[in-house]
Amino acid sequence: MANAVYNAVGRRKGSVARVIISPGKGNIIINGKPFKEYICRESLAIVVTQPLDLTDQRESYNVTVNVKGGGLTGQAGAIRLGIARALNEVSDDFRSPLKAAGFLTRDSREVERKKYGQPGARKKFQFSKR
């Protein structure tokens, strides 16, 4: 399995990330752009690389990602889940630290839809008795 390629899908909010991990020097490409160029916020860059840092595989694998939908935060969360799932396929030894850190759990929270006759999802117009 020297040249094995591992695929996984990650989802968060409205974002879907298809992640491909292959042995390499640690390059991360997101939608054809270098990782730091696509994800401009440092906090989100940390989120994306958390599974690789936890398993000490940052310089061992090249990561290629196609992500669409949602905003940058949702995309970063989707990429993190995809990378964690792909690393889980690489070795069973990675499963327990990834699981303990919560990286294999899909965050199912979605934006609640706006209701008819209301200004927002939960907000109501002010009640007037008279």
Summary of the structure (lengths in Angstrom):
residues: 130
radius of gyration: 18.4
end to end distance: 75.3
largest distance: 76.2
contacts: 364
relative contact order: 0.22
helix: 35%
strand: 22%
